[in-house]
């Protein structure tokens, strides 16, 4: 069989194995990445059979990891991070990702050197420092999956993910600086200055490049508005083009100092800008496909990387006796260094923000210290080390690269097999999975709603005589009993809690309705990007306020929201004398109409929800007050819209066009429904669809 065909068969076989591993992972609730590595190890005996030797054709290479998989994983993680939340914790994230990583790198080198000498193994310090740089970067993949499953606080997850993304960049930049020093073979003042300039320019230059690429690709998304295939392709280009072009960009401004840019920093920043600014240029229906695409793409990348990681170690020919002590000693050194790094960042941070909401709880510090897994990035950096790298007084028979590779894989295996499997117990012991009062009420209210819907459906079935009265006794009464029990518990929590009220819950529910109604308007083209961004960002502020325990949502008029990417664009426009975007009366018309629409959506759905969940006058006062508030919002918005139309006659035609967009959207939805219900053939469906487009 052709080599290319065998290679594709190897990839296909590995993906089948990955699917099987995922099924087992869900069945036995074990970390997916851990099982993948185990599966990779178990594949090795299979490759000895001639019929399956093709599996060895697909191997981890530095270029495959660095240029294909890494940009995918970076983009997928950074794209979905809310910039405002990252900026809210940027100080602690920066401390952990930069200062903490440097502390970890140095600690790994010193502790490893000291412990290894106790066993008579004298590894050169610079080699251990190089290893410290690559092993100090944390991998969020497995940990965040566990955090999500066991429900740790959202802020803790964000800090961990932010640290993992940005310490990747710090780690790679520091790694290449140290590697450059080892190649030169000397370390003095000149080398220190050169290394510092290289590190600084990689980080800052990478950030600037990321902003440029992020804004550029966001603009491209606008040009292909509504075209799902083109927009998904552009996001792929954001990941790989940004990474590759930044990696190969370098200049020599003076002397022999090369200025490189960090492709990791650039890709992370570009992805965050596209996720927080370019996202508004993507229709919501397209974004749903995009999220699924990137989730799947990241699944493939992680599956192949961790499977191949399992294959990698067992294929290294080395004496177990020769490596057992160095690997064991260095695992201990890395674990101790992580604790030192975390506390060296958190202690000064907490001293400054003591007794404020920003203070990091002690239990979080424990989990950040223990929950640091290592993954694919460390392997990528090891494979980037030249095979012929040598240092003076190297004591081992194996090469420098093989030594670092072995201890790196040993550390990765330790974190995956031991740390990852104990994280759930750590979360439980530290009580980080414990619900807040607000979480508990949401949980109970969700169940109450579920049982209320069950009761309504059973009653409907009995009334239409599709079910007998016996079913009510078996299902309906059970649902009613559970519904009453949940509502009683909600009442008890609200009575004892000082930070939560029924008012808070209803407002949170109303904000959710507003978001869905607003997204529907954006999909149908009934609101401009300007209006959508303005409203959705204000809704984010509403959500954040309620999460912080505010009992009442505040009015839109008093909401303040600073969009960071908009601020950057405004600065660039002013710096280069570009014309700023002028808000038109038509933008304002769509904005006020959207406000009226989402207020009406809340009033309608709130009435249905209350009828289903709240009975016997429960929370009647709060519901009445909220309804009064939204009626006021709706009236104010309609009045402002009417005033605009009275003062600007030309807007009436545009307003009529806006209504036509709504009609076309409803028509499109109607024929889609008929097509999916097989009332239309494919030929007739596309004929009607084309006629609708022509009419538009």
Helices and strands as residue ranges (DSSP letters): H 3-28, H 32-47, G 50-57, H 62-63, I 64-69, H 70-79, H 83-88, H 90-94, I 95-99, H 100-118, H 125-135, H 140-150, H 154-184, H 189-223, H 228-248, E 250-254, E 257-260, H 263-276, G 278-281, H 284-314, H 320-352, H 362-370, H 376-383, H 400-414, I 415-419, H 420-429, H 437-463, H 469-471, I 472-476, H 477-496, H 502-523, H 529-547, G 556-558, H 564-575, H 585-613, H 620-647, H 651-676, H 682-695
